[in-house]
């Protein structure tokens, strides 16, 4: 199997599943819906197993791209279908494929209208996400990067459960599209300079400092919106509140990581001098995001909005860590993004569980759930504690490494960011107290039943991952270790070469 185009398989198997579902067009609506659900579940399951096979056969001792596939796409323009993964992208491919079967299970009963189209949208979305993390050609990356917008726009606008879902869908689309247009201009400028869109070649291209500044800003406009960084974060709470549960899972679990991945794949390694110049800006915006959005989260009465603002704060740790350009910081940043992808996905699933029963997102509508939903309360407690960074959970490792990296570079940044950990504990414990503890007084809350076997099945892999990453983090860090070391080494060499030229010039 190692000689097969594994990355193409893991990318396009979901698209094949979507095509099969598309042709399920005969029979009663119930039969079509049932077949669509099962086909989507099997497809996402097979995709996950393929990605697991790639992970098991991934060589952890090299920073080179692996499982490389290349076919000339537009030879005259030096544009090719070029796929490959390294220790950084491998982890995000796994994150994407592990969350998709969970999303299908989460949508099993809650989505009853246009089930066929819903499952097709999610499978197309998976192809775009996985393809983006595997792409080694800038044009191919851009196609997948922008392709993600279309199915997510449809998922929020059609299957969202709020009156403002169309508004939220358009806001999400326009924010991210505007930033991506600027990234396309950067792509064109880099192509005209280097004569190719091949990412490995661009990584070795030396762009002039003045050009780096403009390229960095253009890319920042796109990646900052995706993270999202303050102050371009306002689309995220609206999108989360209006999106269906599975849509929120993918938004928080994978789509926010696209911005962080963009910084690691393009901004930092390709534009090192501009990165050094703009690092204080990243620190400032990240610290503001951590403190400000934590305070906003505490003030929320809507559970989804609270978790959405929490996501912005947690991603602030990731952006600080990666721009420290220390081993601890970059590893912590990637680990934090992976952990946040799992923990935030689980928290949105937990909100979806009670929403499906009571159709309310207001925190005050609940209370006392520990009495009639003890399994739910126990799982909620685990992910709440992981969100606040309890040792033994995945959240602790990512935040600790990011803060260590920040402390090595700037103690003030580390100290200010650490405030976010305290604030996170305050608003998450407050949320848990109001929803799970207290008196069980409301009649409709009393009638709520505990987790079903299907719901337990969708939480099981996330529980395993959160504990595995918290107790044995080295099994994940060793995958990215060599690639991170290579990223930092190349960055430092680029700055040393610049300083050497400056000294020679004087």
N, C-alpha and C positions, 0 to 999 in steps of 0.2 A: 504493500500500500504506500510505502514511502516514495515510490516513483510515480504515484498518481498525482494529479493536480489538486492536492488536498485543500489549499486555500480557496481555489475556485469552487470546490465542492461545498465547503462550509459556508461560502458566501452565497451560492446560488441554489442550494437545496431548498431553502425557504421559498425562493421564487418559483421553483418547480412545484412545491406544495401549493402555492397560491394559484398556479395555473390549473392544477388538478381540481381545487375547490371551485374555481371559476366555471368549470364545465359540469359541476354538480347542479344541474338546472331542472331536473325532473322530479316529480313526486310531491307529496305534501310538504308544506313549509316546515313542519316539525322534523321530518326525515332529512330535509336539506340542512337544517340547522344542526342536527345531531351529527351528520356526516362531516360537516364543516368543522365542528368542534374537535372531533376525533382526528380528522386529517391534520388540523393545525397542531394538535398535541403531539401526534406521532412525528410530524415534520420537525418541530422544534426539539423534540427529544433526540432524533437522529442527528440533527445539527449539533446539539450539545455533545453527543458521543464522539462526533468527528473532531470537534475542537478539543475534547479531552484526549483523543489519540494524538493530536498534534502536540499538545502539552507534554504528554508522556515521552514523546520522541524528540522534544526540544533539547538542543545541546546548550547547557547552561554555562559552558566554559568559553564561549565566544560571543563577541559583540556584533558579529556579522549578521546580515539578514538571512533567514533560513526559509526553507520550503519555497524558494524563489521560482516564480513563473514569469516568463516574458514573451510576449507576442507583439510584433510591430503593428501598431494600430493605424497611425497616420505617419508613414515613414518620411514623407516630404517635410513634415513639421517636427520630426523627432519626438513624436508622441507615441507612447506604447502602452499596451496592457501589461503592467508590471506589478506583481504582487509579491509580498514577503513580510515576515514578522521578525522582530527582535525581542529582547527581554522586556521592553516597555509595552509594545503593542500586543504581545502575546497575552498579557494579563487583561487587557481591555476586551480582547476577543472573547476570552473566557467569561468575563463579566456579562457581556451581551448575550451569550448563548445560554448561560445558566438562568438568567432572569426571564427569558422568553417563555419556557414551559410554565413557569410560575404565573406569568401574565395570562396565559390561556386558561389555567385552572381558576384564577381569580375571576375570569369573565364567564365562567361556565353557566352560572345561573343568573348573574346580574344583567347580562346582555341578552335580550330576547327579541330585539328588533333588528332586522337586516344582519343576522348573524354571519351569513356567508360573506358579505362585504366587509364586515368587521374583521373576520379572521384573515381575509386577503390583505387588508390594510396592515395588520400586524406582521404578517410574513414578509411583505414588501419592505416594511420598516426594518426588519431584522437583516435582510439582504443589504440594505443601505448602510446600516450601522457596522456590520462585520466588514463589508467591503471598504469602508472608510478607514478602519484600523489596519487593514491589510495592504492598502494601496501604496505603491512606491513610485507612482507617477503623479505629478502635481495636478494635472488635468483630471486624471481618474479619481484622485482624492476629492477634487472639487465637485465632480459629478455626484459622488456618493454623499459628500458633506451637504450639498444642497438638496439631494434627493430625499434626505431624512425629513425635510420640512413638509413635503407633500402628504405622506400618510399621516403624520402627526397632526397636521392642520385639519385633515378630514376626521381623524379620531376625536379631536376636541370639539370640532364644530358640529358633527353629526351625533355622536354618542355621549357627549358631555351631559352632565345632569344638573345644569344650572340655566337660568334664564339668559345669562350673559355669555353663553358658551360661544356664540358666533363672534361676539366682540373680542373675547379672549383669544380665539383662534386667529383672528386677523391681527391682533396685537402681537402675538407670538410670531406670526409669519413675517410681519413687516419689520419688527425689530431685528430679527435674525437675518432677513434678506438684505437689509440696508448694510449691515456690517459685512456680509458676504460679498456684496458688490465691490466694496473697497478692497477686500482680499483678492478678488478677481483682477483688479487693476495691479495689485502687487505681483500676482502671478504673471501677467503680461510683461511687466517691467523686468522681472527675473528671467523670463524666456528671451526677451530681446537682448539682455546682457549675457546670458550663458549659452543661448542657442539650443536649450533643451529644457524639458519639464521633468526630467528624471530626478527623483529626490536624492538618491545617493550621489549623483553628480553635483546637484545643487549644494549638498552638504560640504563638498570640497571646493566650491567656488568662493573666491574672495571678492566680496562686493565692497565698493568704496564706502567710506564712513558716511558721507552725505547721503548716499543712496540707502544705506542701511537704516538711517533715521526714518526716512519716509516709508520704506518697506515695513519696518517694525510697527509704525503707527497704523498703517493700513491693515496689517494682520491683527493688531491689537483690537481694532474696531470690531472685527469679526469674533475673535476668540473671547474677548471680555464679555460680549453679549451672551455667548453660549455658557460661560462659567456659572452664573452671571456675576460680574463684579459691580460693586457700587460705583456710579449711580445708574448704570444701565440694567438694573435688576428688576424693574417694576413690572415687566411682563410675566415674571415667574409666578408670583402669588395668584394672579388672575388665572393663568393657565392651569395651575394645580387645582384651584377651587372648582373650576368648571369641567375639568377633564374627568373621564371615567377612571375608576381605581387603577386599572392596568395602564392607562395613559400616564397617570401620575407616577407609577412605578418606573416606567421607561424614561420619563422626563428627568426624574431625580437620579435614577440608577445609572443611566447611560448618557443621555443627551447632554447633561451638564459636564460630563467628563470629556466631551469633544473639544471644549475650549481649552481645558488643561492639557489634553493630548496635543492640541495644535501648538501651544507654547513649547512643549517638550520636543516636538518633531520639527518645527519650523523656526519660531522666533529665536529660541536660545541657541541652537547649534548653527543655524545659517547666518544669524545676525548678532554675533557675540558682542561687538563694540556698542551697538545700539542697545543691546540687552543690559550691558553694564551701565550705560547712561540712564536708562529708564527704570532701573531696579528700585531706586528710592520712591518713584511714583507707584510702583506695584506694592511696595511695603505700605505706603500711606493709604492707598485705596483698600487694601486687604484688612488693615487694622480698623479702618472706619467700618468696613462691612462686618467684621466680627463683632464689634461693640454695638454699633447702631442697630443692625438687624436682630441681634440678641435682645436688645431692649424692646424693639418692635414686636418680636415674637412673644415676649412676656405679656404684652398688652392685648394679644389677640383673643377673641372669643370663638373663633372658627378653628377647628382642629387642623384642617388642611392648610390654612394660612399660617398657623403656628409652625407646622413642620416645614412649610415652604421657606419661611424666613430663617428657620434653623438651618436649612440646606445652604443658604447663602453664607451664613456665618461659618459653617463647617468647611465650605469650599475656600473661604478666606485663609484657613490654615494651609490648604493645599497650594495656593498661589504664593504664599510666603515661603513655604518650604522649597518649592522648585526654584525660586529666584535667589535663594541663598547660594546656590551652586556648590553646596557641600554634599558629601556622600550621605550624611544623615538627613539633611534637608530634602534632597531629591527623592531618596528612598521613602522618607516619611510622607512626602507629597503624593507619590504614586500609591503608597499603602493607604493613605487617608482617602484618596479617591475611590479605591476599591472597597474599603470599609464603608464609606458613606454610601456607595452604590448599593450595598447589601442592607445596611441598617435603615437608610431612608426608604428603600423599597419596602422593607418589612413594616415600617411605621405607617406608610400609606396603605398597605394591605390591612393593617389593624384598624385604621379608620374606615376602610371600605367594608370590613366585616360588620361593624355596628351601623354603618350607613345603610347597608342592604337590609337590616332589620328594622330600623327606625326612620330612615330617610331624613336624617338631620345631621348637620355638621357642627351644631352649636354645642360647646362644651357643657353648658348648663342643662342641656336636655338629658344628660346621663348622670351617673353617680351610683355607687354601691354595686358595681358590676362584679366585684369579687365574690358576692354571695350567690349569684345565679350563673356566673360565667368564670369559674376558677381557672380553667385551662387558658382562657383568653387573658385573664389577669396575669398569670404566670409568664406567658409569652410576651405580653406587653411589657412586663417588668424587665425581662432580659434585654429587649431591644432599647428600652428607655435608658437602662444603665449603660448599654453599649454606646448610645448616642452621647452620653455625658462623659465617656472615656473611662469607665471602670476597668481597673487592671484585670486581666484575664479575658477581656473582650477585644475585638478588633479595633474599636474606637480608641483605646488607650495607646496602642502601638503607633498608629499614624500621627496622632496629635503629639505624642512625646517626641518622636523623631523629628517632626517638623519644628517643634519648639527648640530642641537641642541644636538643630541646624541654624535656626534664627539666633540663638544665644551666642553661637560661635562667630556670628557676623555682626550682630547689632543687639546689644542687651536691651535697649529700649523697645525695639520691635518685639522681642520675645516677651518682655514684661507686659506690654500692652495687649498682645495677643492672648496671653495667659488669662487676662480678665474674662475673655470669652468662655473659658472653661467653667469659671464660677457662675457666670450668667446662664450658661447652658444648663448647668445642674439646677439652677433656680427655676427656669421656665419648664423644663421637662418634668421635674418632680412635682411642680404645681399642676401640670396637665394630668399626670398620673393620679395625684391625690383627688382631683375633682372628678375624674371619670371613673376610677376604680373603687376608691374608698367613699366614705360618707354613708348616709342612710339610703336604703333602697325604698323610695317612697312612690315613685311614679308607676302607675299601673302598666303602661306599655313597656317600660324598662323591666318590670318584674317578669313580663312574658317573654323576654329575649332569651333564646336558648344558646347554650355553649357551642364551641366550635364543632363543626361536622368533620367526618373523616376526610372529605375533600379539602377543607380548609386547613386541617392539620397537615395534610400532605404538602400543601403549598408553602407552609412555614418550615417544614422539616429541613430542607436543604439550606435555608437561610440561617437557621439555628446552628446547624453543623458548621457552616462557614464562619459565622461570627465567633464561635468558640475555638475552632481550629486556628483561625488567624490570630486570635488573642493568646492562645496557649503555645502555639508552635509557629510563630511568625517567620522564622528563618526559612521554612519550606516555600514561602512566597517571595521573600526577599532575595533568596539565592537565584531565582529565575531572572530578576531584573538587575542583579548586582553588577555583572560585567558590563551590561549596556549602560547603566548609570555611570560607572567608572569611566567608560569611554566617552560619554557625553561631557563629563566634567573635564577630563583630560584634554579633549579637543578644544573646549572653550578656553581653558587656561593657555594652551599653546597658541591659540589665535591672538589672545591679548598679549602674550609674551612677544610674538612676532611683530605685532604693532608697535610695542614699546621699543623693540630692537631697531626697527626701521626709524623710529623717531630719534633715538640716540644717534644712529648713524647719520641721520640728516643734519643733526646739530654739529 
